[in-house]
Amino acid sequence: DKVRVVQTLLFVQGINTLIQTLFGTRLPTVIGGSYAFMVPIMSIIHDPALTRIEDDHLRFLSSMRAVQGALIVSSSIQIILGYSQLWAICSRFFSPLGMVPVISLLGFGLFDRGFPVVGRCVEIGVPMLILFVTFSQYLKNFHFRQLPVLERFALLISVTVIWAYAHLLTASGAYKHRPDLTQGNCRTDRAYLISAAPWIKIPYPLQWGAPTFDAGHCFGMMAAVIVSLIESTGGYKAASRLASATPPPAHVLSRGIGWQGIGILLSGMFGTLSGCTVSAENVGLLGSTRVGSRRVIQIAAGFMILGKFGALFASIPFPIFAALYCVLFGLVASVGLSFLQFTNMNSMRNLFIVGVALFLGLSIPEYFREYTSKAYHGPSHTKAGWFNDFLNTIFFSSPTVALIVGVFLDNTLDYKDSARDRGMPWWAKFRSFQGDSRNEEFYTLPFNLNRFFPPS
């Protein structure tokens, strides 16, 4: 079952990545699973109606069907906001100043998935961090036949080297008498995914059975879809900057969100146990490799569809990935801070907005996390489960809190006389498709489809 879920997730996200790069924003972004969906999914799993089922496998299937139904219904939020152009209208209230905390916390907000996870197996996590930084930064000018090998392939080379080193430690018996938690994080033979995964596995819709629909589950999942929407908005703007594209016009951004809603619908139909959003780590990888080609992302999506390759990468010890996150999430955060150059940071108004939005964007989700870890439920704990899931999901997300605080303050605090200080003159020329000649180069639909779907 675990192998099937992992393969289904990778297969569907590969399809969603292809769709997004072809017909969505057309930016070189990978669409992956989102942590934002964990709160409502865990709530569904612990629903008393499901926990009463005694048979483990039957309970698993029932939980999968319930998650499927919630994803299918909640996907309508992004589909409606995207294709109706409502999100394009909303995005007109986003200034460079308002986007700084949102994009920055897309990286900074994931700090707990960086070195705290590296520390679970320091003997492979720390060497991975050092090797990746050395290859991608200090040795980036090394060329082989005029190709910057270490800059382009620093991630693949360093992962291969450290993975082989971790396998050597495992084979030599270094972890034989270590605690189970250490073995789970360090050993390379604990996933059992590679041997169990077929080379090619094509999942089919409703493979876990007919989805079940519960109003409470659906309302809770809608909050995760909203969080995914906000995080993806920041991800698209960060990816455009790292890929040397213009900021996505409102029409293109809304189009991408609409297709992402279709992606969540597909996730629900196939049963991936998660919705989808823009992968922050792959956005950071754009800055590390300096490769902003959508063709590269499309080829990578093809590997995601192949079952054996997906299982291969899913079996890598997670501290290796966490070491990469320390660099890649930091790059995403720095892209958000780079938008400050278009604003006037001598303005006390701007300093107040950025500081408060950044601080609350980190502090509020941390409060929710600490409260949940101690009380085993979120701060919102009423008899209405859907209401609890909605609030707890929204305030678990740093970019979402930052957008609520930052955009609200930016559009209510002396906004009439602060257009230049907010960076609006620089932003305005990219808002419409015809505002800059480069927009057509980056965002025009393939196969001459713009004849049938003209940009607005």
BAKOL-930577 format. One record per residue (C-alpha): x, y, z. Coordinates in steps of 0.5 Angstrom, whole numbers, padded with zeros to 4 digits, always signed. Example, Ala and Ser with C-alpha at 12.3 -4.5 7.8 and 13.67 -1.06 7.14 Angstrom:
BEGIN
+0025-0009+0016
+0027-0002+0014
//
This chain:
BEGIN
+0000+0000+0000
+0006+0005+0002
+0009+0004-0005
+0002+0005-0009
+0001+0011-0005
+0008+0014-0007
+0008+0012-0014
+0001+0015-0015
+0003+0021-0012
+0009+0022-0016
+0005+0019-0022
+0000+0025-0021
+0005+0030-0020
+0009+0029-0026
+0003+0029-0030
+0001+0036-0026
+0008+0039-0027
+0007+0037-0035
+0001+0041-0035
+0003+0047-0031
+0009+0048-0036
+0005+0047-0042
-0001+0050-0041
-0001+0054-0034
+0004+0059-0032
+0009+0056-0037
+0015+0057-0031
+0020+0052-0030
+0016+0050-0024
+0015+0043-0021
+0009+0041-0018
+0009+0037-0012
+0005+0035-0005
+0004+0040+0000
+0005+0040+0007
-0001+0044+0008
-0006+0039+0007
-0003+0035+0013
-0008+0038+0018
-0014+0036+0015
-0012+0029+0013
-0010+0028+0020
-0016+0030+0022
-0020+0025+0017
-0015+0019+0019
-0017+0020+0026
-0025+0021+0025
-0028+0017+0030
-0033+0014+0024
-0026+0011+0021
-0022+0009+0028
-0028+0005+0030
-0026+0000+0024
-0022-0006+0027
-0019-0008+0020
-0013-0004+0019
-0013-0005+0011
-0021-0004+0011
-0019+0003+0015
-0014+0005+0011
-0018+0004+0005
-0024+0008+0008
-0019+0013+0010
-0016+0014+0003
-0024+0015+0000
-0025+0020+0005
-0019+0024+0003
-0021+0023-0004
-0028+0026-0003
-0025+0032+0001
-0020+0033-0005
-0025+0033-0010
-0030+0038-0007
-0024+0043-0005
-0021+0043-0011
-0027+0047-0014
-0024+0053-0010
-0018+0054-0014
-0021+0052-0021
-0027+0057-0020
-0022+0063-0017
-0017+0061-0023
-0021+0061-0029
-0026+0066-0027
-0020+0071-0026
-0022+0073-0019
-0015+0071-0017
-0012+0076-0022
-0017+0081-0019
-0014+0080-0012
-0007+0080-0015
-0008+0087-0016
-0007+0089-0009
+0000+0085-0009
+0005+0090-0009
+0013+0088-0009
+0013+0090-0001
+0007+0086+0000
+0010+0080-0003
+0017+0080+0001
+0014+0077+0007
+0010+0072+0003
+0016+0069-0001
+0021+0070+0004
+0017+0066+0009
+0016+0061+0003
+0023+0059+0005
+0024+0061+0012
+0018+0058+0014
+0020+0051+0013
+0026+0052+0018
+0024+0046+0022
+0025+0042+0016
+0032+0044+0015
+0038+0043+0020
+0033+0040+0026
+0032+0034+0021
+0040+0034+0019
+0041+0033+0026
+0038+0026+0026
+0044+0023+0023
+0049+0028+0023
+0054+0023+0020
+0051+0024+0013
+0047+0030+0014
+0053+0035+0015
+0058+0032+0010
+0052+0033+0005
+0051+0040+0007
+0058+0042+0006
+0059+0038+0000
+0053+0041-0004
+0056+0048-0002
+0063+0047-0004
+0061+0044-0011
+0055+0049-0012
+0059+0055-0010
+0066+0055-0009
+0068+0050-0015
+0062+0053-0019
+0067+0055-0024
+0070+0048-0026
+0069+0047-0033
+0069+0040-0037
+0070+0041-0044
+0067+0048-0043
+0061+0045-0039
+0060+0048-0032
+0059+0041-0029
+0060+0042-0022
+0055+0048-0022
+0050+0045-0026
+0050+0038-0023
+0052+0039-0016
+0046+0036-0013
+0046+0030-0017
+0054+0029-0015
+0053+0030-0008
+0047+0026-0007
+0050+0020-0011
+0057+0021-0006
+0053+0022+0000
+0048+0016-0001
+0054+0011-0003
+0057+0013+0004
+0051+0012+0007
+0050+0005+0004
+0057+0004+0006
+0056+0006+0013
+0050+0001+0013
+0053-0005+0010
+0059-0004+0015
+0054-0005+0021
+0055+0002+0024
+0048+0002+0026
+0047-0005+0028
+0046-0003+0035
+0044+0004+0035
+0036+0006+0037
+0031+0005+0032
+0030+0012+0031
+0037+0013+0029
+0037+0007+0024
+0030+0010+0021
+0034+0016+0019
+0041+0014+0017
+0040+0007+0014
+0039+0006+0007
+0035-0001+0007
+0029+0001+0011
+0025+0004+0006
+0024-0003+0002
+0021+0001-0004
+0026+0000-0009
+0025-0008-0009
+0017-0007-0009
+0016-0002-0014
+0015-0004-0021
+0019-0001-0027
+0012+0002-0030
+0006+0003-0026
+0000+0007-0029
-0005+0008-0023
-0012+0009-0025
-0017+0013-0022
-0021+0011-0016
-0016+0005-0015
-0018+0005-0007
-0025+0005-0009
-0031+0010-0010
-0030+0017-0006
-0034+0018+0000
-0036+0025+0002
-0037+0029+0008
-0039+0036+0009
-0034+0037+0015
-0028+0034+0011
-0029+0038+0005
-0029+0045+0009
-0023+0043+0013
-0019+0041+0006
-0022+0048+0003
-0017+0051+0008
-0011+0047+0005
-0013+0049-0002
-0013+0056+0000
-0006+0055+0003
-0004+0052-0003
-0006+0057-0007
-0002+0063-0003
+0004+0059-0003
+0004+0057-0010
+0003+0065-0012
+0009+0066-0008
+0013+0060-0011
+0011+0063-0018
+0013+0070-0017
+0020+0067-0014
+0021+0062-0020
+0020+0068-0025
+0025+0072-0022
+0030+0066-0021
+0029+0064-0029
+0030+0071-0031
+0023+0072-0033
+0018+0078-0032
+0013+0077-0026
+0007+0073-0029
+0002+0078-0031
-0005+0077-0027
-0008+0073-0033
-0002+0068-0033
-0002+0067-0025
-0010+0066-0025
-0009+0061-0031
-0004+0057-0027
-0008+0057-0021
-0014+0054-0025
-0009+0049-0028
-0007+0047-0021
-0014+0046-0018
-0015+0041-0024
-0008+0038-0021
-0012+0037-0014
-0018+0034-0017
-0013+0029-0021
-0010+0028-0014
-0017+0027-0011
-0019+0022-0017
-0013+0018-0017
-0012+0018-0009
-0005+0021-0008
-0007+0022+0000
-0005+0030-0001
-0006+0036-0006
-0001+0039-0010
+0003+0046-0010
+0009+0049-0013
+0015+0045-0010
+0019+0051-0006
+0026+0046-0006
+0026+0046-0014
+0025+0053-0014
+0031+0054-0010
+0034+0049-0015
+0033+0054-0020
+0038+0059-0017
+0043+0054-0015
+0044+0051-0022
+0042+0057-0026
+0038+0052-0031
+0031+0056-0032
+0029+0051-0038
+0022+0049-0038
+0024+0043-0042
+0029+0040-0037
+0023+0040-0032
+0019+0037-0037
+0024+0031-0038
+0024+0031-0030
+0017+0030-0030
+0017+0024-0034
+0022+0021-0029
+0017+0022-0024
+0012+0018-0028
+0016+0012-0028
+0015+0008-0022
+0022+0005-0021
+0026+0012-0021
+0020+0015-0016
+0022+0009-0011
+0029+0010-0012
+0029+0017-0010
+0024+0016-0005
+0028+0011-0001
+0034+0016+0000
+0035+0018+0007
+0031+0024+0009
+0037+0028+0012
+0040+0028+0006
+0035+0032+0003
+0034+0036+0009
+0042+0038+0008
+0039+0041+0001
+0033+0044+0004
+0038+0049+0008
+0041+0052+0002
+0035+0051-0003
+0030+0054+0002
+0035+0060+0004
+0035+0061-0004
+0028+0062-0004
+0028+0066+0002
+0033+0071-0001
+0029+0072-0007
+0023+0075-0003
+0028+0079+0000
+0031+0082-0007
+0024+0085-0008
+0026+0090-0003
+0030+0093-0008
+0024+0096-0012
+0021+0099-0005
+0023+0105-0001
+0026+0102+0005
+0028+0109+0008
+0020+0109+0010
+0018+0108+0017
+0011+0105+0014
+0015+0100+0010
+0019+0098+0015
+0013+0097+0020
+0010+0093+0015
+0015+0088+0013
+0018+0087+0020
+0011+0086+0023
+0009+0081+0017
+0016+0077+0018
+0015+0076+0025
+0008+0074+0026
+0009+0070+0020
+0014+0066+0024
+0011+0067+0031
+0004+0065+0030
+0005+0058+0026
+0011+0057+0031
+0005+0058+0037
+0000+0053+0033
+0006+0048+0032
+0008+0048+0040
+0001+0048+0042
-0001+0042+0038
+0005+0038+0040
+0003+0039+0047
-0004+0038+0047
-0005+0034+0041
-0010+0038+0038
-0009+0045+0035
-0011+0052+0039
-0018+0052+0035
-0021+0046+0039
-0029+0047+0039
-0034+0042+0038
-0034+0044+0030
-0029+0040+0027
-0029+0043+0020
-0028+0050+0024
-0022+0047+0028
-0019+0044+0021
-0020+0051+0018
-0017+0055+0023
-0011+0051+0025
-0009+0050+0017
-0009+0057+0016
-0005+0059+0021
+0000+0053+0021
+0002+0056+0014
+0008+0062+0015
+0007+0065+0008
-0001+0065+0009
+0000+0069+0015
+0005+0073+0012
+0000+0075+0006
-0006+0076+0011
-0002+0081+0015
+0003+0084+0010
-0002+0085+0004
-0008+0088+0009
-0003+0093+0012
+0000+0095+0005
-0007+0096+0003
-0010+0100+0009
-0004+0104+0012
-0003+0111+0008
-0003+0107+0002
-0006+0113-0003
+0001+0117-0002
+0005+0111-0002
+0005+0108-0009
+0012+0109-0011
+0015+0107-0004
+0011+0100-0005
+0014+0099-0011
+0008+0099-0015
+0011+0103-0021
+0016+0098-0023
+0010+0092-0022
+0005+0095-0026
+0008+0095-0033
+0008+0087-0032
+0001+0086-0030
-0002+0086-0037
+0000+0081-0042
+0002+0087-0047
+0005+0091-0042
+0012+0088-0043
+0014+0085-0050
+0018+0079-0046
+0011+0077-0043
+0009+0074-0050
+0016+0070-0050
+0015+0067-0043
+0008+0066-0042
+0005+0065-0049
+0001+0058-0050
+0004+0053-0054
+0001+0050-0061
-0002+0057-0062
-0007+0056-0057
-0007+0064-0056
-0012+0064-0062
-0017+0061-0058
-0015+0063-0051
-0013+0071-0052
-0010+0074-0046
-0014+0079-0042
//
